[in-house]
Amino acid sequence: MNSCAVVELGLLGYAEAYALQQRVVALRKVQKIGDTLLRCEHPHTITLGRSGKIGNLLAGENVLRQKGVEFHHSDRGGDITYHGPGQLVGYPIVNLAAIRRDVGWYVRMLEEAMIRASADFGVVAEREAGKTGIWVSGAAGTRREKLAAIGVHLSRWVTSHGFAYNVSTDLRYFDLIVPCGIAERKATSLEKLLARGISLREVAERVMQHLGTVLDLEMREVPLQQFRQNLIAAEATIAVPAECATLAAGRSPA
């Protein structure tokens, strides 16, 4: 069983997290670093994926500014989504060629890990045909609601981006968008479904455990400081693009 380093980044801006992903992906492609899962929360942020439609952003620039919400285009798959505090964001950067060369299977496994984690808390989450993410039954007479979203990117079979699982997310921010471009559906959270508070850390541990099982990876937590040192040491062994060198010089979130 191969191992996967799990790194807790805490609350981190979307642009900083994306820059860090790029660094790890570059090193993973040349096998200078092992499989890695970056785990974080983002400040209030809306992202638009490669297949997204800008019309699914319902708020103008002034409204976003007033609410303190950033907007970013993203090279992940999928449409539009919201990230914010109380949401578990996972960015697995793994060499899928060493696991299984099947993007559809990989997305299903991300879903499976979150479905199993939800079940650990007594919540029945399911897939829905033709859609990604995991879904739960809404109130009587209403459509299913989305508990977690998925959007991935692959380059030479190395994955990036990943999943966003609503734990204690402020769901009002989803009113600023048409979530995932599906007008008739709403987002929900684990806290809302359980009608009680819940620790993001507790949910994260369950998701990581199940992700390791479905991908056949040994998940091991690596302290942020150690990860930072490992990253810089690995980058020192290869030709690093100028923008990465700037990050390594001291302005990197990791």
C-alpha positions as CSV (number, residue, x, y, z in Angstrom):
1,M,0.0,0.0,0.0
2,N,1.4,3.4,-1.0
3,S,1.2,6.3,1.5
4,C,-0.4,9.7,1.0
5,A,0.7,12.7,3.1
6,V,-2.3,14.6,4.6
7,V,-1.5,18.3,5.2
8,E,-3.8,20.6,7.2
9,L,-3.5,24.1,5.8
10,G,-6.3,25.8,7.9
11,L,-8.1,28.8,6.5
12,L,-6.4,29.7,3.2
13,G,-7.2,31.9,0.3
14,Y,-8.2,30.2,-2.9
15,A,-5.4,31.8,-5.0
16,E,-2.8,30.7,-2.5
17,A,-4.2,27.2,-2.3
18,Y,-4.2,27.0,-6.1
19,A,-0.5,28.1,-6.3
20,L,0.4,25.5,-3.7
21,Q,-1.4,22.8,-5.7
22,Q,0.6,23.8,-8.8
23,R,3.8,23.3,-6.9
24,V,2.9,19.9,-5.6
25,V,1.5,18.8,-9.0
26,A,4.8,19.8,-10.7
27,L,6.8,17.8,-8.2
28,R,4.4,14.8,-8.3
29,K,4.8,14.6,-12.1
30,V,8.5,14.1,-11.8
31,Q,8.2,11.8,-8.7
32,K,10.0,14.2,-6.4
33,I,7.2,14.0,-3.9
34,G,4.6,11.4,-3.0
35,D,0.8,11.4,-3.2
36,T,-0.5,14.4,-1.1
37,L,-3.8,15.5,0.2
38,L,-4.1,19.2,0.9
39,R,-6.9,19.9,3.4
40,C,-8.3,23.4,4.1
41,E,-11.1,25.9,4.4
42,H,-11.4,28.9,2.2
43,P,-12.7,32.4,3.0
44,H,-15.9,33.3,1.2
45,T,-15.1,32.5,-2.5
46,I,-17.0,31.6,-5.7
47,T,-15.3,29.7,-8.4
48,L,-16.3,29.0,-12.0
49,G,-15.1,25.8,-13.5
50,R,-14.1,25.1,-17.1
51,S,-17.6,24.2,-18.3
52,G,-19.3,26.9,-16.2
53,K,-21.6,29.6,-17.4
54,I,-21.0,33.1,-16.0
55,G,-24.8,33.5,-16.0
56,N,-25.0,31.2,-13.1
57,L,-23.3,33.9,-11.0
58,L,-26.4,35.8,-9.7
59,A,-24.6,38.6,-7.8
60,G,-22.8,41.6,-9.4
61,E,-19.3,42.8,-8.5
62,N,-20.6,45.3,-6.0
63,V,-22.6,42.8,-4.1
64,L,-19.7,40.4,-3.9
65,R,-17.5,43.2,-2.7
66,Q,-20.0,44.2,0.0
67,K,-20.3,40.6,1.2
68,G,-16.5,40.0,1.1
69,V,-16.7,37.3,-1.5
70,E,-13.9,36.6,-4.0
71,F,-14.5,35.4,-7.5
72,H,-12.1,33.1,-9.4
73,H,-12.1,31.3,-12.7
74,S,-10.8,27.7,-12.2
75,D,-9.3,25.0,-14.4
76,R,-11.3,22.3,-12.6
77,G,-14.2,20.5,-14.2
78,G,-17.7,21.5,-13.3
79,D,-19.7,24.7,-13.2
80,I,-20.0,27.3,-10.4
81,T,-19.7,26.7,-6.7
82,Y,-19.2,28.4,-3.4
83,H,-16.4,27.9,-0.8
84,G,-16.4,29.2,2.7
85,P,-15.7,28.7,6.4
86,G,-17.2,25.5,7.7
87,Q,-16.7,23.6,4.5
88,L,-14.2,20.8,4.2
89,V,-12.1,21.3,1.1
90,G,-9.8,18.5,-0.1
91,Y,-7.3,18.6,-2.9
92,P,-5.9,15.1,-3.5
93,I,-2.7,15.3,-5.7
94,V,-2.2,11.7,-6.5
95,N,-0.6,9.7,-9.4
96,L,-3.7,8.0,-10.8
97,A,-1.5,6.0,-13.2
98,A,-0.3,4.0,-10.2
99,I,-3.8,3.4,-8.8
100,R,-6.2,3.1,-11.8
101,R,-6.2,5.0,-15.1
102,D,-9.9,5.9,-15.0
103,V,-11.1,9.4,-14.3
104,G,-14.8,8.4,-13.9
105,W,-13.8,5.8,-11.3
106,Y,-11.7,8.3,-9.4
107,V,-14.7,10.8,-9.2
108,R,-16.9,7.9,-8.0
109,M,-14.3,7.1,-5.3
110,L,-14.3,10.7,-4.0
111,E,-18.0,10.4,-3.8
112,E,-17.8,7.0,-2.1
113,A,-15.5,8.4,0.6
114,M,-17.9,11.2,1.4
115,I,-20.9,8.9,1.3
116,R,-19.3,6.6,3.8
117,A,-18.3,9.5,6.0
118,S,-21.9,10.8,6.0
119,A,-23.1,7.4,7.0
120,D,-20.8,7.5,10.0
121,F,-22.9,10.4,11.2
122,G,-26.2,8.7,10.4
123,V,-26.8,10.6,7.2
124,V,-27.8,8.7,4.0
125,A,-26.1,10.3,1.1
126,E,-26.2,9.0,-2.4
127,R,-25.1,9.6,-6.0
128,E,-27.4,10.9,-8.6
129,A,-27.3,9.8,-12.2
130,G,-25.7,12.3,-14.5
131,K,-24.5,14.5,-11.7
132,T,-21.3,14.6,-9.6
133,G,-21.2,15.1,-5.9
134,I,-23.3,13.5,-3.2
135,W,-27.0,14.2,-2.5
136,V,-29.5,13.8,0.3
137,S,-33.2,13.7,0.4
138,G,-34.8,17.1,1.1
139,A,-37.8,17.9,3.1
140,A,-41.0,16.1,2.2
141,G,-42.1,17.0,-1.3
142,T,-38.8,18.7,-2.2
143,R,-36.0,17.7,-4.5
144,R,-32.7,16.2,-3.3
145,E,-30.2,18.6,-1.9
146,K,-26.4,18.7,-2.5
147,L,-24.2,18.0,0.4
148,A,-20.8,17.9,-1.4
149,A,-19.5,19.0,-4.7
150,I,-16.6,17.6,-6.8
151,G,-14.5,19.2,-9.5
152,V,-11.2,17.7,-10.6
153,H,-8.3,18.3,-13.1
154,L,-5.8,15.8,-14.4
155,S,-2.5,16.3,-16.1
156,R,-0.4,13.3,-17.1
157,W,-2.6,11.3,-14.7
158,V,-1.8,13.5,-11.7
159,T,-4.9,14.8,-10.1
160,S,-5.6,18.3,-8.6
161,H,-8.6,20.2,-7.3
162,G,-11.0,17.8,-5.6
163,F,-14.1,18.1,-3.3
164,A,-16.0,20.5,-1.1
165,Y,-18.1,19.0,1.7
166,N,-20.5,21.2,3.5
167,V,-20.1,20.6,7.2
168,S,-21.2,23.8,9.0
169,T,-21.2,26.1,5.9
170,D,-23.3,29.2,5.9
171,L,-25.8,28.1,3.2
172,R,-27.0,31.7,2.5
173,Y,-24.0,32.3,0.4
174,F,-25.2,29.7,-2.1
175,D,-28.0,32.2,-3.0
176,L,-25.4,34.2,-4.8
177,I,-25.1,31.5,-7.5
178,V,-27.0,28.7,-9.3
179,P,-25.1,25.9,-7.5
180,C,-23.4,23.7,-10.0
181,G,-25.6,25.3,-12.7
182,I,-28.7,23.3,-11.5
183,A,-31.4,25.9,-10.8
184,E,-33.9,23.6,-9.2
185,R,-31.6,22.2,-6.5
186,K,-30.4,23.6,-3.2
187,A,-27.2,23.0,-1.1
188,T,-27.4,21.6,2.4
189,S,-24.9,20.9,5.2
190,L,-24.2,18.1,7.6
191,E,-24.9,20.5,10.5
192,K,-28.3,21.3,9.1
193,L,-29.2,17.7,8.5
194,L,-28.1,16.7,12.0
195,A,-29.7,19.8,13.6
196,R,-26.6,20.2,15.8
197,G,-23.1,21.5,15.8
198,I,-20.3,19.3,14.5
199,S,-16.5,19.5,14.4
200,L,-15.0,20.0,11.0
201,R,-11.9,18.1,12.2
202,E,-14.1,15.1,13.2
203,V,-15.6,15.0,9.7
204,A,-12.3,15.5,8.0
205,E,-10.8,12.5,9.8
206,R,-13.7,10.3,8.7
207,V,-13.4,11.4,5.1
208,M,-9.7,10.9,5.0
209,Q,-10.0,7.4,6.5
210,H,-12.5,6.4,3.9
211,L,-10.6,8.0,1.1
212,G,-7.5,6.0,2.0
213,T,-9.6,2.8,1.9
214,V,-11.2,3.4,-1.5
215,L,-7.9,4.5,-3.1
216,D,-5.9,1.9,-1.3
217,L,-3.6,4.5,0.2
218,E,-2.2,4.8,3.7
219,M,-3.2,8.3,4.9
220,R,-0.6,9.8,7.2
221,E,-0.8,13.3,8.7
222,V,2.3,15.5,8.0
223,P,2.8,18.7,10.1
224,L,2.7,21.8,8.0
225,Q,6.2,22.9,8.9
226,Q,7.6,19.5,7.9
227,F,5.7,19.6,4.7
228,R,7.1,23.0,3.9
229,Q,10.6,21.8,4.4
230,N,10.0,18.7,2.3
231,L,8.5,20.8,-0.5
232,I,11.4,23.3,-0.6
233,A,14.0,20.5,-0.5
234,A,12.2,18.7,-3.4
235,E,12.1,21.9,-5.5
236,A,15.8,22.4,-4.9
237,T,16.5,19.2,-6.9
238,I,14.8,20.4,-10.1
239,A,14.6,23.4,-12.3
240,V,11.9,25.6,-10.7
241,P,9.9,28.1,-12.7
242,A,10.4,31.7,-11.7
243,E,7.0,32.1,-10.1
244,C,7.5,28.9,-8.0
245,A,11.0,30.2,-6.9
246,T,9.3,33.3,-5.7
247,L,6.9,31.3,-3.6
248,A,9.7,29.1,-2.2
249,A,11.6,32.2,-1.2
250,G,9.1,32.9,1.6
251,R,5.7,34.0,0.2
252,S,4.2,30.6,0.0
253,P,1.2,29.6,2.2
254,A,3.0,26.3,2.9
